[in-house]
Amino acid sequence: MVTYKAVTLSTKHMNANSHLVLASASPQRKTLLEGLGLSFEVIPSQFNESDHVEHDPVKRSLALGELKAKDVALRNADSWVIGCDTLVVAPDGTLLEKPNDMDDARRMLQKQSGGTSQVHSGLCVVAPGGESASAVSSSSVTFKKLSSEEIDWWMHTKLWEGRSGSFQIDGLGQLMIERIEGDWASVVGLPVFLLGELFQKLKAPYLSW
């Protein structure tokens, strides 16, 4: 089941400008957004995630998504800006962000082997002039019981690099996942359904209905 939490919406006057910015360097988010047929510019946020002290995973993912979007929006006031942050919580409750190195990635995968992790993607859309809407999409990912050989294989693919929880739900990473409950795109890194909902709330000029 997908849950949406902490939805916020401002009430200031809309600007008709339709220039769209993705505040992320993630190739997965870029691919998902391209899949909607939208024209956009990639301008990664310079916000340092380690500067934010919130530890609750749902609140943290939402806050980081908002901070990233608003960081880029400050320098692109006439644009629509999308910011997103995805966090993974291991079956034992440990918050898993991006691994520091291979040993850290191996530890994360071992924690998740044979269990179900929670994945929270905090999404924020900032409209021209500063309006914003944000929410969290939460899903669960169940891993197969991974052998040491399978974990070694995954480490050598290097596909864990830059990935929260050290895994991916697209590409080869699907071979480790027994099932998911929720939004596949959200686990990849951009909750597309939720993005449409936020666009609709803000009356963004990208929806035809």
C-alpha positions in Angstrom: 0.0 0.0 0.0 1.2 3.5 -0.8 0.6 6.1 1.9 0.8 9.8 1.5 1.7 12.0 4.5 2.3 15.6 5.4 0.7 17.2 2.4 1.1 21.0 2.3 -0.2 23.6 -0.2 0.2 27.3 -0.3 -2.3 29.8 -1.6 -0.3 32.5 -3.4 -1.0 33.6 -7.0 0.2 31.3 -9.8 2.7 32.3 -12.4 2.0 31.0 -15.9 5.7 30.1 -16.7 6.0 26.5 -17.6 9.8 26.0 -17.4 10.4 22.8 -15.4 13.5 22.0 -13.4 14.5 18.7 -11.8 16.6 19.4 -8.7 18.4 16.1 -8.8 21.4 14.5 -10.6 19.8 11.1 -10.3 19.7 9.3 -13.7 16.7 7.2 -12.5 14.7 10.3 -11.6 15.6 11.8 -15.0 14.4 8.7 -16.8 11.1 8.5 -15.0 10.4 12.2 -15.7 11.3 11.8 -19.3 8.8 8.9 -19.4 6.0 11.5 -18.9 7.0 13.3 -22.1 8.0 16.5 -20.3 10.7 18.9 -21.3 12.8 19.9 -18.3 16.3 21.0 -17.2 18.4 19.2 -14.6 19.9 21.5 -11.9 21.1 19.5 -9.0 20.6 20.9 -5.5 23.7 21.9 -3.6 22.0 21.3 -0.2 24.1 19.1 2.1 21.9 16.3 3.5 24.2 15.9 6.5 23.3 19.4 7.6 19.8 18.3 8.4 19.3 16.7 11.8 15.8 15.2 11.6 16.1 11.4 12.1 12.5 10.2 11.7 12.6 8.7 8.2 9.3 10.0 6.9 9.8 13.5 8.2 13.4 13.4 7.0 12.6 12.4 3.5 9.9 15.0 3.3 12.1 17.8 4.7 15.0 16.9 2.4 12.8 16.8 -0.7 11.5 20.3 0.3 14.9 21.7 1.1 16.4 20.4 -2.2 13.5 21.9 -4.2 13.6 25.2 -2.4 17.4 25.4 -2.7 17.1 25.3 -6.5 14.0 27.4 -6.6 15.8 30.3 -4.9 18.0 30.6 -8.0 15.2 29.8 -10.5 12.3 31.8 -9.3 10.4 31.8 -12.6 10.5 28.0 -12.9 8.6 25.0 -11.6 11.0 22.9 -9.5 10.8 19.3 -8.4 12.8 18.0 -5.4 12.8 14.5 -4.1 14.6 12.4 -1.5 14.4 8.7 -1.0 15.3 6.9 2.3 15.3 3.3 3.2 14.5 1.8 6.6 15.9 -1.7 7.2 13.8 -4.5 8.7 15.4 -3.8 12.1 14.5 -0.1 11.9 18.0 1.2 10.9 17.9 4.2 8.6 19.9 3.4 5.4 21.0 6.3 3.3 23.7 6.3 0.6 26.6 3.9 1.4 30.0 5.4 2.1 31.9 2.5 0.5 31.6 -1.1 -0.5 31.8 -2.4 3.1 29.0 0.0 4.1 27.0 -1.2 1.1 27.6 -4.9 2.1 26.4 -4.2 5.6 23.2 -2.6 4.4 22.4 -5.5 2.1 23.1 -8.0 4.8 20.6 -6.1 7.1 17.9 -6.4 4.4 18.5 -9.9 3.2 15.3 -12.0 3.7 13.4 -9.1 5.3 11.1 -6.3 4.3 12.4 -2.7 4.2 10.4 0.5 4.1 11.1 3.0 1.4 10.0 6.7 1.8 10.2 9.2 -1.0 9.6 12.8 0.0 8.5 14.9 -3.0 8.1 18.6 -3.3 7.0 20.8 -6.1 7.7 24.6 -6.0 5.8 26.8 -8.4 7.0 30.1 -9.8 6.7 32.7 -7.1 7.3 30.3 -4.3 4.1 28.2 -3.9 4.8 24.6 -2.9 3.1 21.3 -2.3 4.8 18.3 -0.8 4.0 14.8 0.4 5.6 11.4 1.1 5.1 8.1 -0.8 5.8 5.0 1.3 6.3 1.5 0.0 7.7 -1.8 1.3 10.3 -3.9 -0.4 10.9 -7.6 0.5 14.3 -9.1 -0.3 15.0 -12.8 -1.0 17.4 -14.5 1.4 20.7 -13.5 -0.2 23.6 -15.8 -0.2 27.2 -14.5 0.4 27.8 -15.2 -3.3 24.8 -13.1 -4.4 25.9 -10.3 -2.2 29.5 -10.5 -3.6 28.0 -10.4 -7.1 26.0 -7.3 -6.3 29.0 -5.5 -4.7 31.0 -6.1 -7.9 28.3 -4.6 -10.1 28.9 -1.3 -8.3 25.2 -0.5 -8.9 24.9 0.1 -5.1 26.9 3.3 -5.5 24.8 6.4 -4.7 21.7 4.3 -3.9 19.9 4.7 -0.6 19.9 1.2 1.0 22.5 0.1 -1.5 20.0 -1.5 -3.9 17.9 -0.7 -6.9 14.5 -1.9 -7.9 15.1 -1.3 -11.6 17.6 -3.2 -13.8 19.7 -6.0 -12.2 18.5 -5.1 -8.7 15.2 -6.7 -9.4 16.8 -10.1 -9.2 17.2 -9.6 -5.4 13.6 -8.4 -4.8 10.9 -10.9 -4.0 8.1 -8.4 -4.0 7.1 -4.8 -3.4 4.0 -3.3 -2.0 3.4 0.3 -3.1 4.6 2.5 -5.9 7.4 1.0 -8.0 8.4 4.4 -9.4 8.6 5.8 -5.8 11.1 3.0 -4.9 13.1 3.8 -8.0 13.3 7.4 -6.7 10.5 9.5 -8.1 6.9 8.8 -7.1 5.2 9.6 -10.5 1.6 9.2 -9.3 2.2 11.5 -6.4 3.9 14.0 -8.7 0.7 14.2 -10.8 -1.3 14.8 -7.7 0.9 17.7 -6.6 0.9 19.1 -10.1 -2.9 19.0 -10.0 -3.1 20.7 -6.6 -0.9 23.5 -7.8 -2.7 23.7 -11.2 0.7 23.2 -13.0 0.5 23.7 -16.7 1.6 20.1 -17.5 -1.8 18.3 -17.1 -4.4 18.2 -19.9 -7.4 17.0 -17.8 
